[in-house]
């Protein structure tokens, strides 16, 4: 069972091989989120030195905010190799996908008066994309080709189907047997 423990910042150690980049601007955005919503995502740590496996951006934001201790979960059950792999996997998984744009646009529309700028979200970019998608007109289909296979044991029905299709405006029928 996962347990959350509160650990003071001086007792936490940054991962020596962390490959995730956190800019000053991103750390400020994380700090703004923590300030508004709270510290809702425990750090993952391992070892006697409380090495941070994931949450390096959050600890920097916590330092910026002057926090004294942070919630942490231990991943000591992972081998050293698994811990190193987890650091990469955890960060890479967030990069695999983007937003479901329709769902995001609906949420942003519902929250149109909410200021997301302090969290680094450019809502105007998404609104512009939505407007361009709504205005996009698809060209009419000029020609579509369909291959219809039918059972030749029902010739009467087949002849009737071909006649009906030939009498349909805009439909060209080429019937043949292979």
C-alpha positions in Angstrom: 0.0 0.0 0.0 1.3 3.4 -1.0 1.9 5.7 2.0 2.5 9.4 1.8 5.2 10.8 4.1 6.0 14.4 4.7 9.7 15.1 4.2 11.5 18.5 4.8 13.1 20.0 1.7 16.7 19.9 3.0 16.3 16.1 3.3 15.4 15.7 -0.4 18.1 15.1 -3.0 17.7 16.0 -6.7 18.3 13.1 -9.0 21.9 13.3 -10.3 21.0 12.1 -13.8 17.6 13.8 -14.2 17.1 14.5 -18.0 13.9 16.5 -17.7 14.4 20.2 -18.3 12.5 22.7 -16.1 12.8 26.3 -17.2 12.4 29.2 -14.7 9.2 30.1 -16.5 7.8 26.6 -16.1 8.8 26.5 -12.4 6.9 29.8 -11.9 3.8 28.2 -13.6 4.1 25.2 -11.3 4.4 27.5 -8.3 1.3 29.4 -9.4 -0.6 26.2 -9.7 0.6 25.1 -6.2 -0.3 28.5 -4.8 -3.8 28.3 -6.3 -4.7 24.6 -6.0 -2.3 23.2 -3.4 0.5 20.7 -3.6 -1.7 17.8 -4.8 0.9 15.5 -6.4 3.4 13.8 -4.1 7.1 13.5 -5.1 8.3 10.0 -5.9 11.6 9.3 -4.0 13.9 6.4 -3.3 16.9 5.5 -1.1 18.4 6.8 2.1 19.1 10.1 0.5 15.5 10.6 -0.5 16.5 11.0 -4.1 13.7 12.5 -6.2 12.7 10.2 -9.0 9.9 12.4 -10.2 8.9 15.9 -9.1 12.0 17.9 -9.7 10.0 20.8 -11.1 7.6 20.7 -8.2 10.4 20.8 -5.6 11.9 23.8 -7.3 8.5 25.5 -7.3 8.1 24.6 -3.6 11.5 26.2 -2.8 10.3 29.3 -4.7 7.2 29.4 -2.5 9.3 28.8 0.7 7.6 25.5 1.6 9.2 23.6 4.5 8.1 20.0 3.7 6.5 18.1 0.9 4.4 15.0 0.5 6.4 12.0 -0.9 5.9 8.4 -1.8 8.7 5.9 -1.7 9.6 3.7 -4.7 12.3 1.7 -2.9 10.6 -1.5 -4.1 12.1 -0.7 -7.6 15.7 -1.8 -8.4 18.2 0.9 -9.2 17.8 0.1 -12.9 14.0 0.3 -12.6 14.2 3.6 -10.8 16.4 5.1 -13.6 14.0 3.7 -16.2 11.0 5.1 -14.3 12.5 8.6 -14.3 12.6 8.5 -18.1 9.3 6.7 -18.6 7.4 9.0 -16.2 8.6 12.1 -18.1 8.2 10.6 -21.6 4.6 9.4 -21.0 3.4 12.9 -20.6 4.8 13.8 -24.0 3.1 11.0 -25.9 -0.3 12.7 -26.4 -1.9 16.0 -26.6 -5.4 17.2 -25.7 -8.6 15.9 -27.1 -9.2 19.2 -28.8 -13.1 19.0 -28.8 -13.2 18.3 -25.1 -10.5 21.0 -24.3 -12.4 23.6 -26.4 -15.6 22.8 -24.6 -13.9 23.1 -21.2 -12.1 26.3 -22.1 -15.4 27.7 -23.4 -17.1 26.8 -20.1 -14.2 28.4 -18.3 -13.7 31.4 -20.6 -13.5 33.9 -17.8 -10.8 31.9 -15.9 -7.2 33.1 -16.3 -4.9 30.2 -17.3 -2.0 32.5 -18.3 -0.3 32.2 -14.9 -0.1 28.4 -15.5 1.5 28.7 -18.9 -1.6 27.8 -20.9 -2.2 30.0 -23.9 -6.0 29.7 -24.2 -6.1 32.2 -27.1 -4.1 29.7 -29.2 -6.7 27.0 -28.6 -9.6 29.4 -29.2 -8.0 30.5 -32.5 -7.6 26.9 -33.5 -11.2 26.2 -32.6 -12.5 29.2 -34.7 -10.5 28.1 -37.7 -11.8 24.5 -37.4 -15.4 25.8 -37.2 -14.9 27.9 -40.3 -13.2 25.2 -42.3 -15.3 24.1 -45.2 -14.7 20.8 -46.8 -14.8 20.7 -50.6 -17.6 18.6 -52.1 -16.8 15.2 -53.2 -16.4 15.2 -57.0 -16.3 11.5 -57.6 -16.5 8.4 -55.5 -16.0 4.9 -56.7 -17.6 1.9 -55.0 -17.2 -1.7 -55.8 -20.3 -3.7 -55.0 -20.2 -7.5 -55.0 -23.5 -9.3 -55.3 -24.6 -12.9 -55.5 -25.3 -13.7 -59.2 -27.8 -16.4 -58.1 -30.3 -13.6 -57.6 -30.3 -12.1 -61.1 -33.8 -10.6 -60.9 -32.8 -8.6 -57.8 -29.5 -7.6 -59.3 -31.1 -6.2 -62.5 -33.6 -4.2 -60.4 -30.7 -2.8 -58.3 -28.7 -1.7 -61.3 -31.8 -0.1 -62.9 -32.5 1.8 -59.7 -28.9 3.1 -59.4 -28.9 4.1 -63.1 -32.0 6.2 -62.5 -30.5 8.0 -59.6 -29.3 11.5 -60.5 -25.5 11.9 -60.4 -24.8 8.2 -60.2 -23.0 6.5 -63.0 -23.2 2.7 -63.1 -20.8 0.4 -64.9 -22.0 -3.2 -64.5 -19.8 -6.1 -65.4 -19.0 -9.6 -64.5 -15.7 -10.9 -63.4 
